[in-house]
């Protein structure tokens, strides 16, 4: 396929919705305040994170990896964490049975414990980015020693 054909196909796709449009159009009115609160808390907890629509949901990215998402469902709003299994969950808030991801199900506005969990999510995302950078530095040093030695 040529570039022009690909571009024509892309131009025919509907414009992607932004997060504000998603909340307005896809979140029940009774949960829109909760979603606004979650978004504000995520911005506060991870100011360097990028908010974007991905897989049809608002997602939060640190570097290139998504670390959290907001998902409306029949029971309310779910706030998911890609590596939620690694969080300390003293209050039993996290749900899920997949290998890594966990989520918190909400119907009401947040309390301090959920806020603390979110802040720990940001710290975890920062730690993972630092670990990856550290491992790249180590590998680069080992590669250099092997080349020289």
Residue, then its C-alpha position, 0 to 999 in steps of 0.5 A: x500500500x502506498x503512503x497516499x492510500x494509507x493517508x486517505x484511509x486514515x482521513x476517513x476514520x472518525x476523529x478520535x475523541x478527547x478525554x473531555x468529550x469521552x466523559x461528557x458523552x460516555x460517562x453517566x451524569x451521576x459519575x462525571x463528578x467522580x471522573x473529574x475528581x479522579x482526573x484531578x488526582x491523577x494530574x496531582x499525583x503524576x504531573x508529568x504523566x500524559x492523559x490520552x484516549x487509548x483503547x477507547x478509555x482515558x489512559x495515563x502514560x509515564x514515558x511510553x507506558x500506560x500506568x493507569x486508566x479510567x473505565x466507566x461500567x455498569x457498577x460505577x467507575x473503575x480506576x485501573x493500574x497496570x502494575x496494581x498487583x505490586x501495590x500494598x493494599x492494606x484496606x482491600x481496595x484493589x480488585x482483579x485476578x489477571x497477572x499484573x493489573x488491578x483496579x478500584x471500583x468507585x460509586x462515590x467520591x474519593x476518600x483519603x485512602x484511595x488518594x494515598x493509593x493513587x499517590x503510591x501508583x505514581x511513585x511506582x511508575x517513577x521507580x519503574x522508569x528509574x529501574x529501566x534506565x539503571x538497567x540500560x546503563x548497566x547493560x551499556x557498561x557491560x557491553x562496553x567492557x566486553x568490547x574493550x576486553 
